[in-house]
Amino acid sequence: MENFEEKLANMPKPEISDLKHQDMLANALVTARDKSVLSGWWLSVPLYMLAALLMKTVFVPNTTLISLIHELTRTQKYSSLFFFVLVPVVFIVLNFMAVKRIHYLSGNPQTMKLLQMVWFNLLIIVVSLLLLIIYSL
Amino acid sequence: MKLPWFKRAGIFFLPSAFIGWIILLAGLVYAVYVFRSIDSTSHSASDTLINFVFRLLVIGAVYSLIGFLTSRKMRT
């Protein structure tokens, strides 16, 4: 019995160098960045359309961005709905979920620390909201 | 086929497997085809570029979607 106690005392304690939730947080950060890059590519299409319409307002007299968007809605009903409504909504949801997961896994961090981790996702959400607002005017 | 086909580097998804290179090549070939198609009917260089950049962004968006979906190992 004494021998066993001695063995127990000398026995190395199991150590976990990496916590599982750290791996999960690292994975969530990589996924969030992947999602933000994907969102950036998809949002570049409506942003380009918006930039083209803005240029058109400069060169065509008596036109406004809103009137050109209304014209686009009439002539290209489904593609404008896809790029100005469906794409922003999908990417708002995707990026919001990514931010929420990082917030949860990092244990309610300070606002600045969270902003450093997910600033691009938040930017994508803001741009998507702007596209939705402009389209709904 | 074994994933991943792509790995992300900055804002691009780069191929990391043979099938990834095939997809990238197909995208580039399609972009060239689109450029030639637009150029044959356009009235000026700016007309070509304005239409081509739009198509190129759409091709890039679809390519990045494929890259995103195939850049992770499948969960077993």
Backbone of each chain as ProteinMPNN parsed JSONL, in Angstrom:
{"seq_chain_A": "MENFEEKLANMPKPEISDLKHQDMLANALVTARDKSVLSGWWLSVPLYMLAALLMKTVFVPNTTLISLIHELTRTQKYSSLFFFVLVPVVFIVLNFMAVKRIHYLSGNPQTMKLLQMVWFNLLIIVVSLLLLIIYSL", "coords_chain_A": {"N_chain_A": [[0.829, -1.214, 0.0], [1.902, 1.254, 0.839], [3.857, 1.447, -1.044], [2.294, 1.791, -3.281], [1.174, 4.275, -2.739], [3.444, 5.791, -2.823], [4.141, 5.454, -5.475], [1.98, 6.692, -6.64], [2.344, 9.301, -5.823], [4.638, 9.978, -7.188], [3.843, 9.794, -9.748], [3.468, 11.202, -12.983], [1.441, 14.05, -13.6], [-1.43, 14.24, -15.697], [-1.247, 16.478, -18.365], [-2.725, 19.071, -20.206], [-1.784, 20.718, -22.913], [-2.874, 22.247, -24.94], [-5.965, 23.759, -24.994], [-9.22, 22.538, -25.804], [-11.162, 24.342, -26.592], [-9.645, 26.429, -27.482], [-8.662, 25.525, -29.912], [-11.106, 25.329, -31.209], [-11.811, 28.024, -31.265], [-9.755, 29.047, -32.865], [-10.336, 27.724, -35.256], [-12.868, 28.809, -35.736], [-12.168, 31.468, -36.172], [-10.668, 31.273, -38.535], [-12.627, 30.273, -40.269], [-14.437, 32.407, -40.163], [-12.919, 34.408, -41.403], [-12.653, 33.243, -43.934], [-15.342, 33.294, -44.704], [-15.776, 36.03, -44.77], [-14.119, 36.794, -46.864], [-15.298, 35.424, -49.013], [-17.781, 36.717, -48.951], [-16.955, 39.286, -49.593], [-16.175, 38.986, -52.285], [-18.663, 38.333, -53.484], [-20.197, 40.569, -52.82], [-18.88, 42.478, -54.232], [-19.929, 42.522, -56.758], [-22.667, 43.726, -56.763], [-21.744, 46.183, -55.747], [-20.094, 47.086, -57.753], [-21.999, 47.401, -59.771], [-23.451, 49.452, -58.624], [-21.51, 51.462, -58.581], [-21.18, 51.812, -61.328], [-23.711, 52.793, -61.996], [-23.656, 55.16, -60.557], [-21.647, 56.528, -61.948], [-22.999, 56.808, -64.299], [-24.956, 58.624, -63.598], [-23.443, 60.876, -63.472], [-22.679, 61.366, -66.105], [-25.012, 61.259, -67.635], [-27.495, 63.58, -68.106], [-30.05, 64.849, -65.857], [-30.573, 62.533, -64.333], [-30.818, 60.376, -61.496], [-29.307, 58.433, -58.845], [-31.212, 56.881, -57.579], [-33.349, 56.878, -59.419], [-32.146, 55.51, -61.496], [-31.694, 53.045, -60.295], [-34.321, 52.243, -59.908], [-35.041, 51.95, -62.566], [-33.346, 49.874, -63.267], [-34.433, 47.88, -61.674], [-36.844, 47.516, -62.969], [-36.063, 46.681, -65.563], [-34.203, 44.594, -65.196], [-35.322, 42.525, -63.407], [-35.046, 40.049, -61.896], [-32.245, 39.576, -61.658], [-31.433, 41.922, -60.382], [-32.823, 41.731, -57.999], [-31.581, 39.438, -56.993], [-28.839, 40.237, -56.681], [-29.031, 42.583, -55.138], [-30.686, 42.071, -53.0], [-30.972, 39.272, -52.179], [-28.235, 38.327, -52.054], [-26.938, 40.274, -50.234], [-28.559, 39.758, -47.907], [-28.097, 37.026, -47.351], [-25.331, 37.1, -46.805], [-25.248, 38.835, -44.641], [-26.469, 37.276, -42.687], [-24.699, 35.021, -42.629], [-22.224, 36.219, -41.829], [-22.957, 37.433, -39.445], [-23.543, 35.206, -37.903], [-20.99, 34.08, -37.766], [-19.589, 36.065, -36.326], [-21.012, 35.991, -33.947], [-20.42, 33.407, -33.057], [-17.643, 33.563, -32.634], [-17.606, 35.493, -30.634], [-18.878, 34.086, -28.613], [-17.132, 31.848, -28.264], [-14.759, 33.073, -27.502], [-15.268, 33.892, -25.003], [-16.918, 36.17, -24.124], [-15.357, 38.693, -24.878], [-13.531, 41.893, -24.49], [-14.843, 44.852, -26.086], [-13.07, 46.118, -27.944], [-11.158, 44.141, -28.418], [-12.712, 42.149, -29.581], [-13.528, 43.552, -31.845], [-11.084, 43.782, -33.196], [-10.759, 41.169, -33.987], [-12.932, 40.57, -35.635], [-13.382, 42.616, -37.469], [-13.541, 42.804, -40.27], [-15.683, 41.181, -40.934], [-17.734, 42.609, -39.703], [-17.62, 44.927, -41.218], [-18.445, 43.927, -43.68], [-21.093, 43.29, -43.028], [-22.115, 45.856, -42.552], [-21.79, 47.052, -45.102], [-23.472, 45.377, -46.594], [-25.942, 45.983, -45.408], [-26.133, 48.661, -46.154], [-26.379, 48.357, -48.943], [-28.864, 47.083, -49.068], [-30.48, 49.098, -48.003], [-30.106, 51.175, -49.882], [-31.179, 49.95, -52.149], [-33.807, 49.686, -51.365], [-34.798, 52.242, -51.347]], "CA_chain_A": [[0.0, 0.0, 0.0], [2.82, 2.402, 0.885], [4.486, 1.471, -2.355], [1.312, 2.348, -4.219], [1.066, 5.715, -2.476], [4.676, 6.409, -3.33], [4.026, 5.464, -6.947], [0.969, 7.698, -6.981], [2.927, 10.633, -5.6], [5.637, 10.252, -8.224], [3.225, 9.652, -11.074], [3.268, 12.52, -13.619], [0.028, 14.425, -13.765], [-1.758, 14.515, -17.106], [-1.32, 17.908, -18.675], [-3.257, 19.417, -21.529], [-1.13, 21.982, -23.288], [-3.809, 23.037, -25.754], [-7.361, 23.543, -24.634], [-10.004, 22.25, -27.009], [-11.908, 25.521, -27.058], [-8.707, 27.284, -28.237], [-8.718, 25.0, -31.289], [-12.408, 25.714, -31.776], [-11.769, 29.468, -31.54], [-8.875, 29.237, -34.032], [-11.12, 27.28, -36.422], [-13.939, 29.784, -35.965], [-11.557, 32.674, -36.747], [-10.323, 30.98, -39.942], [-13.897, 30.181, -41.014], [-14.987, 33.761, -40.269], [-12.163, 35.12, -42.433], [-13.059, 32.656, -45.224], [-16.683, 33.796, -45.036], [-15.708, 37.452, -45.119], [-13.523, 36.881, -48.207], [-16.366, 35.009, -49.942], [-18.769, 37.803, -48.974], [-16.345, 40.395, -50.329], [-16.267, 38.7, -53.723], [-20.052, 38.409, -53.946], [-20.703, 41.942, -52.695], [-18.212, 43.342, -55.206], [-20.774, 42.605, -57.969], [-23.61, 44.853, -56.64], [-21.012, 47.441, -55.547], [-19.653, 47.512, -59.09], [-23.198, 47.894, -60.458], [-23.758, 50.744, -57.997], [-20.503, 52.421, -59.058], [-21.493, 52.081, -62.734], [-24.897, 53.655, -62.014], [-23.215, 56.484, -60.089], [-20.944, 57.15, -63.073], [-24.017, 57.156, -65.299], [-25.628, 59.857, -63.152], [-22.546, 62.007, -63.767], [-22.593, 61.64, -67.537], [-26.341, 61.428, -68.244], [-28.184, 64.64, -67.369], [-31.392, 64.613, -65.281], [-30.749, 61.192, -63.757], [-30.306, 60.199, -60.128], [-29.006, 57.026, -58.539], [-32.473, 56.196, -57.241], [-34.126, 56.655, -60.651], [-31.464, 54.458, -62.271], [-31.949, 51.759, -59.615], [-35.707, 51.88, -60.241], [-35.017, 51.484, -63.965], [-32.699, 48.554, -63.227], [-35.413, 46.949, -61.084], [-37.852, 47.218, -63.995], [-35.505, 45.966, -66.725], [-33.503, 43.367, -64.767], [-36.021, 42.267, -62.151], [-34.533, 38.923, -61.092], [-30.825, 39.727, -61.322], [-31.278, 42.992, -59.385], [-33.28, 41.154, -56.712], [-30.551, 38.499, -56.54], [-27.614, 40.906, -56.235], [-29.245, 43.662, -54.175], [-31.477, 41.624, -51.841], [-30.625, 37.92, -51.717], [-26.806, 38.241, -51.693], [-26.671, 40.936, -48.947], [-29.23, 39.105, -46.774], [-27.365, 35.779, -47.063], [-24.033, 37.38, -46.193], [-25.474, 39.406, -43.304], [-26.724, 36.132, -41.796], [-23.46, 34.227, -42.493], [-21.206, 36.943, -41.057], [-23.464, 37.627, -38.09], [-23.355, 33.93, -37.194], [-19.545, 33.928, -37.515], [-19.236, 36.991, -35.24], [-21.647, 35.491, -32.721], [-19.674, 32.216, -32.627], [-16.349, 34.014, -32.089], [-17.922, 36.168, -29.366], [-19.193, 33.03, -27.632], [-15.957, 31.01, -27.985], [-13.686, 33.824, -26.833], [-15.691, 34.165, -23.628], [-17.348, 37.566, -23.977], [-14.172, 39.56, -24.757], [-13.783, 43.335, -24.533], [-15.317, 45.278, -27.411], [-11.949, 46.386, -28.856], [-10.534, 42.862, -28.765], [-13.625, 41.501, -30.528], [-13.465, 44.321, -33.098], [-9.844, 43.414, -33.882], [-10.885, 39.82, -34.558], [-14.022, 40.404, -36.62], [-13.7, 43.907, -38.092], [-13.898, 42.659, -41.685], [-17.051, 40.634, -40.964], [-18.647, 43.708, -39.371], [-17.63, 45.806, -42.392], [-19.291, 43.263, -44.688], [-22.484, 43.44, -42.586], [-22.495, 47.26, -42.763], [-21.919, 47.267, -46.554], [-24.687, 44.665, -47.024], [-27.093, 46.773, -44.953], [-26.192, 49.847, -47.014], [-26.925, 47.934, -50.241], [-30.304, 46.841, -48.875], [-31.144, 50.397, -47.806], [-30.101, 51.896, -51.165], [-32.114, 49.289, -53.071], [-35.207, 49.841, -50.923], [-35.214, 53.657, -51.418]], "C_chain_A": [[0.862, 1.261, 0.0], [3.489, 2.595, -0.473], [3.566, 2.135, -3.393], [1.185, 3.867, -4.039], [2.288, 6.466, -2.994], [4.638, 6.541, -4.855], [3.074, 6.576, -7.394], [1.529, 9.113, -6.859], [3.913, 10.995, -6.7], [5.064, 10.24, -9.651], [3.045, 11.04, -11.716], [1.783, 12.802, -13.837], [-0.261, 14.676, -15.252], [-1.896, 16.026, -17.337], [-1.877, 18.108, -20.082], [-2.672, 20.763, -21.911], [-2.071, 22.875, -24.089], [-5.23, 22.725, -25.335], [-8.183, 23.372, -25.911], [-10.704, 23.507, -27.524], [-10.987, 26.519, -27.773], [-8.659, 26.851, -29.701], [-9.999, 25.443, -31.979], [-12.421, 27.199, -32.137], [-10.905, 29.752, -32.768], [-9.609, 28.847, -35.312], [-12.19, 28.297, -36.78], [-13.382, 31.056, -36.596], [-11.217, 32.468, -38.226], [-11.593, 30.933, -40.792], [-14.5, 31.569, -41.219], [-14.257, 34.549, -41.341], [-12.508, 34.585, -43.827], [-14.409, 33.219, -45.671], [-16.632, 35.26, -45.449], [-15.098, 37.642, -46.511], [-14.564, 36.504, -49.271], [-17.4, 36.123, -50.085], [-18.243, 38.98, -49.785], [-16.454, 40.201, -51.837], [-17.689, 38.874, -54.23], [-20.596, 39.824, -53.864], [-20.032, 42.886, -53.685], [-19.076, 43.514, -56.462], [-21.814, 43.733, -57.83], [-22.901, 46.193, -56.426], [-20.517, 47.99, -56.882], [-20.837, 48.082, -59.882], [-23.562, 49.288, -59.945], [-22.789, 51.826, -58.497], [-20.786, 52.801, -60.515], [-22.696, 53.018, -62.84], [-24.544, 55.067, -61.562], [-22.496, 57.245, -61.201], [-21.944, 57.617, -64.122], [-24.737, 58.447, -64.901], [-24.761, 61.092, -63.45], [-22.628, 62.383, -65.241], [-23.951, 61.805, -68.232], [-27.097, 62.492, -67.455], [-29.58, 64.219, -66.912], [-31.61, 63.172, -64.805], [-30.196, 61.197, -62.328], [-30.05, 58.715, -59.901], [-30.301, 56.245, -58.299], [-33.277, 55.894, -58.514], [-33.487, 55.551, -61.497], [-31.666, 53.08, -61.623], [-33.374, 51.289, -59.895], [-35.8, 51.333, -61.672], [-34.423, 50.082, -64.044], [-33.671, 47.494, -62.695], [-36.472, 46.543, -62.114], [-37.276, 46.334, -65.1], [-34.842, 44.632, -66.35], [-34.069, 42.919, -63.422], [-35.326, 41.209, -61.29], [-33.059, 39.089, -60.71], [-30.624, 40.836, -60.297], [-31.747, 42.504, -58.015], [-32.208, 40.234, -56.119], [-29.359, 39.244, -55.931], [-27.848, 41.958, -55.151], [-30.06, 43.236, -52.955], [-30.965, 40.278, -51.314], [-29.166, 37.827, -51.234], [-26.514, 38.988, -50.382], [-27.307, 40.234, -47.751], [-28.468, 37.835, -46.364], [-26.055, 36.084, -46.333], [-24.139, 38.117, -44.86], [-25.642, 38.25, -42.311], [-25.438, 35.346, -41.539], [-22.446, 34.924, -41.594], [-21.658, 37.197, -39.633], [-23.269, 36.353, -37.263], [-21.882, 33.708, -36.846], [-19.105, 34.814, -36.348], [-19.778, 36.474, -33.907], [-20.878, 34.29, -32.162], [-18.326, 32.608, -32.005], [-16.56, 34.691, -30.738], [-18.165, 35.138, -28.267], [-17.936, 32.242, -27.244], [-14.834, 31.77, -27.274], [-14.111, 34.328, -25.464], [-16.018, 35.621, -23.353], [-16.164, 38.53, -23.827], [-14.554, 41.047, -24.748], [-14.118, 43.74, -25.971], [-14.153, 45.471, -28.393], [-11.288, 45.086, -29.337], [-11.397, 42.114, -29.798], [-13.568, 42.208, -31.879], [-12.215, 43.974, -33.894], [-9.994, 42.07, -34.599], [-11.872, 39.786, -35.724], [-14.345, 41.695, -37.38], [-14.142, 43.753, -39.546], [-15.313, 42.089, -41.826], [-18.065, 41.737, -40.68], [-18.752, 44.693, -40.538], [-18.54, 45.238, -43.481], [-20.766, 43.431, -44.32], [-22.964, 44.873, -42.856], [-22.715, 47.541, -44.262], [-23.193, 46.593, -47.081], [-25.931, 45.446, -46.637], [-27.259, 48.022, -45.818], [-26.797, 49.513, -48.386], [-28.435, 47.721, -50.149], [-31.062, 48.167, -48.762], [-31.231, 51.156, -49.137], [-31.117, 51.291, -52.128], [-33.567, 49.543, -52.68], [-35.685, 51.29, -51.019], [-36.176, 53.908, -52.582]], "O_chain_A": [[0.594, 2.211, -0.736], [3.66, 3.708, -0.97], [3.999, 2.913, -4.243], [1.101, 4.629, -5.002], [2.202, 7.578, -3.514], [5.03, 7.554, -5.435], [3.319, 7.287, -8.368], [1.235, 9.994, -7.668], [4.019, 12.154, -7.099], [5.729, 10.626, -10.612], [2.529, 11.953, -11.072], [0.999, 11.925, -14.201], [0.561, 15.249, -15.967], [-2.574, 16.732, -16.59], [-1.524, 17.388, -21.016], [-3.002, 21.798, -21.332], [-2.069, 24.097, -23.938], [-5.647, 21.567, -25.323], [-7.89, 23.969, -26.947], [-10.824, 23.713, -28.732], [-11.447, 27.347, -28.559], [-8.621, 27.682, -30.609], [-10.003, 25.865, -33.135], [-12.964, 27.592, -33.169], [-11.258, 30.581, -33.607], [-9.522, 29.542, -36.324], [-12.404, 28.614, -37.951], [-14.03, 31.661, -37.45], [-11.437, 33.348, -39.058], [-11.633, 31.481, -41.893], [-15.01, 31.882, -42.295], [-14.883, 35.28, -42.109], [-12.641, 35.352, -44.78], [-14.604, 33.57, -46.835], [-17.346, 35.685, -46.358], [-15.503, 38.537, -47.252], [-14.692, 37.177, -50.294], [-17.84, 36.438, -51.191], [-18.976, 39.594, -50.56], [-16.783, 41.132, -52.572], [-17.91, 39.484, -55.276], [-21.366, 40.246, -54.727], [-20.548, 43.971, -53.955], [-18.973, 44.528, -57.152], [-21.856, 44.618, -58.685], [-23.395, 47.229, -56.871], [-20.52, 49.199, -57.111], [-20.711, 49.097, -60.568], [-23.929, 50.177, -60.713], [-23.193, 52.95, -58.796], [-20.651, 53.964, -60.895], [-22.707, 53.929, -63.668], [-25.056, 56.049, -62.101], [-22.703, 58.445, -61.381], [-21.774, 58.663, -64.747], [-25.084, 59.262, -65.756], [-25.271, 62.194, -63.652], [-22.645, 63.563, -65.59], [-24.032, 62.419, -69.296], [-27.319, 62.325, -66.255], [-30.205, 63.344, -67.51], [-32.728, 62.66, -64.875], [-29.25, 61.916, -62.005], [-30.512, 57.861, -60.658], [-30.459, 55.111, -58.752], [-33.816, 54.799, -58.67], [-34.184, 54.759, -62.133], [-31.793, 52.073, -62.32], [-33.616, 50.098, -60.095], [-36.536, 50.385, -61.945], [-34.913, 49.22, -64.774], [-33.725, 46.37, -63.194], [-36.935, 45.402, -62.139], [-37.907, 45.367, -65.525], [-34.916, 43.663, -67.105], [-33.364, 42.934, -62.413], [-35.052, 41.436, -60.112], [-32.667, 38.784, -59.584], [-29.753, 40.727, -59.434], [-31.14, 42.826, -56.994], [-31.958, 40.245, -54.914], [-28.921, 38.936, -54.822], [-26.964, 42.203, -54.33], [-30.118, 43.974, -51.971], [-30.575, 40.164, -50.152], [-28.896, 37.316, -50.147], [-25.899, 38.406, -49.488], [-26.681, 40.119, -46.697], [-28.226, 37.602, -45.179], [-25.709, 35.411, -45.362], [-23.228, 38.037, -44.036], [-25.039, 38.245, -41.238], [-25.113, 35.036, -40.393], [-21.871, 34.3, -40.702], [-20.844, 37.181, -38.71], [-22.888, 36.404, -36.093], [-21.561, 33.211, -35.766], [-18.344, 34.377, -35.484], [-19.096, 36.513, -32.882], [-20.703, 34.166, -30.95], [-17.921, 32.056, -30.982], [-15.781, 34.484, -29.807], [-17.711, 35.302, -27.134], [-17.691, 31.994, -26.064], [-14.052, 31.177, -26.532], [-13.393, 35.106, -24.835], [-15.451, 36.23, -22.446], [-15.984, 39.122, -22.763], [-15.71, 41.415, -24.961], [-13.734, 43.072, -26.932], [-14.236, 45.039, -29.543], [-10.912, 44.956, -30.502], [-10.883, 41.531, -30.752], [-13.56, 41.562, -32.927], [-12.263, 43.881, -35.121], [-9.432, 41.859, -35.674], [-11.665, 39.054, -36.692], [-15.458, 41.853, -37.882], [-15.017, 44.484, -40.008], [-16.052, 42.473, -42.732], [-19.117, 41.807, -41.316], [-19.826, 45.226, -40.817], [-19.301, 45.967, -44.117], [-21.599, 43.684, -45.191], [-24.082, 45.078, -43.331], [-23.695, 48.181, -44.644], [-23.906, 47.162, -47.908], [-26.866, 45.566, -47.429], [-28.376, 48.399, -46.173], [-27.608, 50.268, -48.922], [-29.187, 48.125, -51.036], [-32.135, 48.338, -49.341], [-32.276, 51.707, -49.482], [-31.825, 52.009, -52.833], [-34.448, 49.609, -53.537], [-36.866, 51.553, -50.793], [-36.62, 55.038, -52.783]]}, "seq_chain_B": "MKLPWFKRAGIFFLPSAFIGWIILLAGLVYAVYVFRSIDSTSHSASDTLINFVFRLLVIGAVYSLIGFLTSRKMRT", "coords_chain_B": {"N_chain_B": [[-13.688, 12.467, -54.259], [-10.687, 13.627, -52.669], [-10.792, 16.187, -50.243], [-8.902, 19.038, -49.047], [-9.525, 21.137, -51.957], [-8.758, 23.665, -52.4], [-6.814, 26.372, -50.94], [-6.956, 29.177, -48.794], [-5.425, 32.275, -49.546], [-4.896, 35.278, -48.454], [-7.102, 37.316, -50.173], [-7.737, 35.504, -52.033], [-8.58, 32.256, -53.292], [-6.473, 29.696, -53.566], [-5.476, 26.987, -55.697], [-4.963, 23.726, -54.322], [-4.89, 21.203, -55.049], [-5.056, 18.864, -57.799], [-7.574, 18.93, -59.082], [-8.422, 21.406, -58.284], [-6.693, 23.101, -59.706], [-7.642, 22.525, -62.256], [-10.202, 23.646, -62.121], [-9.548, 26.35, -61.731], [-8.211, 26.86, -64.132], [-10.292, 26.393, -65.938], [-11.965, 28.516, -65.241], [-10.355, 30.689, -65.998], [-10.127, 30.245, -68.759], [-12.798, 30.511, -69.493], [-13.157, 33.184, -68.825], [-11.51, 34.431, -70.715], [-12.862, 33.664, -73.04], [-15.298, 35.006, -72.625], [-14.379, 37.64, -72.665], [-13.525, 37.875, -75.337], [-15.93, 37.472, -76.621], [-17.458, 39.662, -75.724], [-15.892, 41.731, -76.672], [-16.159, 41.449, -79.396], [-18.631, 42.499, -79.98], [-18.768, 45.011, -78.916], [-18.618, 48.682, -78.781], [-16.559, 50.322, -78.119], [-13.369, 50.661, -76.368], [-13.781, 51.209, -73.65], [-16.412, 50.397, -73.359], [-16.119, 47.647, -73.73], [-14.471, 47.034, -71.507], [-16.043, 47.855, -69.291], [-18.22, 46.088, -69.407], [-16.838, 43.67, -69.331], [-15.476, 43.626, -66.861], [-17.59, 43.397, -65.06], [-18.554, 40.805, -65.695], [-16.245, 39.399, -65.072], [-16.064, 39.765, -62.324], [-18.308, 38.33, -61.533], [-17.534, 35.755, -62.35], [-15.317, 35.464, -60.667], [-16.629, 35.532, -58.205], [-18.188, 33.19, -58.278], [-16.147, 31.32, -58.534], [-14.809, 31.758, -56.087], [-16.777, 30.904, -54.367], [-16.848, 28.161, -54.926], [-14.24, 27.607, -54.136], [-14.392, 28.266, -51.398], [-16.248, 26.36, -50.472], [-14.869, 24.007, -50.897], [-12.515, 24.15, -49.529], [-12.115, 23.068, -47.095], [-11.51, 20.157, -45.061], [-13.616, 17.323, -45.345], [-16.114, 16.71, -42.899], [-16.117, 13.824, -40.908]], "CA_chain_B": [[-12.349, 13.036, -54.321], [-10.278, 14.113, -51.349], [-10.7, 17.63, -50.002], [-9.326, 20.28, -49.711], [-9.07, 21.433, -53.315], [-8.208, 25.028, -52.398], [-6.479, 26.98, -49.655], [-7.09, 30.628, -48.947], [-4.247, 33.114, -49.324], [-5.415, 36.645, -48.572], [-8.49, 37.363, -50.667], [-7.86, 34.534, -53.118], [-8.528, 30.824, -52.992], [-5.496, 29.112, -54.492], [-5.623, 25.534, -55.791], [-3.974, 22.914, -53.604], [-5.017, 19.845, -55.606], [-5.15, 18.864, -59.265], [-8.927, 19.361, -59.491], [-8.457, 22.851, -58.057], [-6.04, 23.723, -60.866], [-8.555, 22.377, -63.413], [-11.277, 24.635, -61.952], [-8.952, 27.671, -61.986], [-7.952, 26.95, -65.569], [-11.602, 26.525, -66.598], [-12.405, 29.885, -64.994], [-9.552, 31.603, -66.829], [-10.511, 30.032, -70.165], [-14.128, 31.099, -69.661], [-12.983, 34.647, -68.785], [-10.972, 34.836, -72.027], [-13.972, 33.49, -73.996], [-16.243, 36.102, -72.382], [-13.748, 38.871, -73.141], [-13.555, 37.886, -76.813], [-17.336, 37.59, -77.007], [-17.884, 41.051, -75.486], [-15.094, 42.603, -77.539], [-16.619, 41.351, -80.789], [-19.882, 43.241, -80.179], [-18.756, 46.319, -78.246], [-18.354, 49.825, -79.671], [-15.322, 51.023, -77.722], [-12.573, 49.946, -75.35], [-14.428, 51.359, -72.33], [-17.607, 49.544, -73.405], [-15.621, 46.274, -73.503], [-13.971, 46.866, -70.136], [-17.145, 47.979, -68.318], [-18.98, 44.819, -69.412], [-15.987, 42.532, -68.981], [-15.183, 43.622, -65.415], [-18.775, 42.847, -64.397], [-18.535, 39.34, -65.88], [-15.075, 38.868, -64.364], [-16.42, 39.721, -60.901], [-19.236, 37.198, -61.347], [-16.711, 34.537, -62.439], [-14.538, 35.432, -59.422], [-17.533, 35.207, -57.09], [-18.529, 31.76, -58.373], [-14.898, 30.593, -58.239], [-14.535, 31.829, -54.638], [-17.768, 30.049, -53.694], [-16.337, 26.789, -55.05], [-13.049, 27.552, -53.279], [-14.821, 28.263, -49.994], [-16.918, 25.09, -50.133], [-13.97, 22.846, -51.015], [-11.22, 24.427, -48.897], [-12.056, 22.386, -45.804], [-11.661, 18.7, -45.094], [-14.984, 16.915, -45.021], [-16.292, 16.139, -41.56], [-16.525, 12.411, -40.998]], "C_chain_B": [[-11.971, 13.687, -52.996], [-10.208, 15.643, -51.298], [-9.493, 17.89, -49.108], [-8.76, 20.433, -51.121], [-8.381, 22.797, -53.371], [-7.726, 25.394, -51.003], [-6.51, 28.506, -49.856], [-5.76, 31.323, -48.671], [-4.705, 34.552, -49.54], [-6.853, 36.635, -49.05], [-8.703, 36.371, -51.815], [-7.872, 33.104, -52.58], [-7.603, 30.196, -54.037], [-5.647, 27.601, -54.53], [-4.544, 24.808, -54.971], [-4.056, 21.454, -54.044], [-5.217, 19.969, -57.115], [-6.501, 19.396, -59.747], [-9.095, 20.869, -59.304], [-7.839, 23.616, -59.218], [-6.927, 23.652, -62.103], [-9.647, 23.45, -63.339], [-10.751, 26.041, -62.237], [-8.734, 27.885, -63.478], [-9.261, 27.14, -66.342], [-12.133, 27.952, -66.426], [-11.67, 30.883, -65.869], [-9.939, 31.495, -68.3], [-11.87, 30.678, -70.43], [-14.032, 32.631, -69.668], [-12.466, 35.159, -70.128], [-12.07, 34.753, -73.095], [-14.962, 34.647, -73.879], [-15.673, 37.419, -72.917], [-13.845, 38.972, -74.663], [-14.978, 38.094, -77.316], [-17.824, 39.033, -76.851], [-17.176, 41.987, -76.464], [-15.603, 42.589, -78.977], [-17.883, 42.178, -81.042], [-19.852, 44.656, -79.586], [-18.321, 47.424, -79.196], [-17.05, 50.545, -79.329], [-14.587, 50.207, -76.671], [-13.238, 50.031, -73.979], [-15.683, 50.499, -72.248], [-17.222, 48.087, -73.111], [-15.26, 46.079, -72.036], [-15.1, 46.916, -69.104], [-17.926, 46.667, -68.235], [-18.127, 43.638, -68.949], [-15.713, 42.468, -67.474], [-16.367, 43.044, -64.634], [-18.78, 41.319, -64.482], [-17.389, 38.697, -65.093], [-15.359, 38.762, -62.851], [-17.37, 38.555, -60.608], [-18.464, 35.875, -61.389], [-15.898, 34.37, -61.148], [-15.395, 35.035, -58.227], [-17.88, 33.712, -57.093], [-17.307, 30.899, -58.02], [-14.613, 30.599, -56.735], [-15.546, 31.007, -53.843], [-17.321, 28.586, -53.738], [-15.124, 26.607, -54.127], [-13.409, 27.468, -51.807], [-15.392, 26.898, -49.59], [-15.962, 23.897, -50.138], [-12.606, 23.098, -50.357], [-11.08, 23.767, -47.527], [-12.155, 20.885, -45.993], [-13.079, 18.348, -44.692], [-15.049, 16.325, -43.62], [-16.751, 14.707, -41.683], [-17.352, 12.031, -39.778]], "O_chain_B": [[-12.822, 14.228, -52.292], [-9.647, 16.291, -52.181], [-9.083, 16.95, -48.426], [-7.68, 19.935, -51.437], [-7.552, 23.063, -54.241], [-8.163, 24.813, -50.01], [-6.15, 29.034, -50.908], [-5.063, 31.01, -47.705], [-4.88, 34.99, -50.677], [-7.721, 36.027, -48.423], [-9.735, 36.404, -52.485], [-7.259, 32.796, -51.558], [-7.912, 30.17, -55.228], [-5.92, 26.987, -53.498], [-3.384, 25.218, -54.934], [-3.385, 20.585, -53.488], [-5.51, 21.047, -57.631], [-6.575, 20.195, -60.68], [-9.811, 21.525, -60.061], [-8.368, 24.634, -59.663], [-6.969, 24.587, -62.902], [-9.98, 24.083, -64.341], [-11.418, 26.834, -62.902], [-9.032, 28.951, -64.018], [-9.333, 27.94, -67.275], [-12.688, 28.526, -67.363], [-12.271, 31.807, -66.416], [-10.064, 32.5, -69.0], [-12.07, 31.314, -71.465], [-14.739, 33.296, -70.426], [-12.92, 36.191, -70.622], [-12.199, 35.64, -73.939], [-15.411, 35.201, -74.883], [-16.383, 38.209, -73.539], [-14.201, 40.018, -75.206], [-15.207, 38.796, -78.301], [-18.511, 39.564, -77.725], [-17.78, 42.91, -77.009], [-15.496, 43.586, -79.691], [-18.178, 42.522, -82.187], [-20.811, 45.412, -79.741], [-17.744, 47.171, -80.254], [-16.507, 51.284, -80.149], [-15.095, 49.211, -76.156], [-13.262, 49.052, -73.232], [-15.988, 49.938, -71.196], [-17.897, 47.391, -72.353], [-15.672, 45.108, -71.4], [-15.121, 46.125, -68.161], [-18.252, 46.193, -67.148], [-18.611, 42.731, -68.272], [-15.717, 41.388, -66.883], [-16.181, 42.299, -63.672], [-18.981, 40.629, -63.483], [-17.531, 37.612, -64.529], [-14.952, 37.804, -62.194], [-17.257, 37.884, -59.581], [-18.703, 34.985, -60.573], [-15.803, 33.269, -60.606], [-14.949, 34.297, -57.348], [-17.868, 33.058, -56.05], [-17.415, 29.898, -57.312], [-14.223, 29.577, -56.17], [-15.224, 30.478, -52.779], [-17.399, 27.867, -52.742], [-14.997, 25.597, -53.435], [-12.811, 26.699, -51.056], [-15.073, 26.356, -48.532], [-16.211, 22.896, -49.467], [-11.654, 22.354, -50.595], [-10.043, 23.895, -46.876], [-12.781, 20.395, -46.932], [-13.671, 18.983, -43.819], [-14.181, 15.558, -43.204], [-17.657, 14.398, -42.458], [-17.791, 10.887, -39.662]]}, "name": "protein", "num_of_chains": 2, "seq": "MENFEEKLANMPKPEISDLKHQDMLANALVTARDKSVLSGWWLSVPLYMLAALLMKTVFVPNTTLISLIHELTRTQKYSSLFFFVLVPVVFIVLNFMAVKRIHYLSGNPQTMKLLQMVWFNLLIIVVSLLLLIIYSLMKLPWFKRAGIFFLPSAFIGWIILLAGLVYAVYVFRSIDSTSHSASDTLINFVFRLLVIGAVYSLIGFLTSRKMRT"}
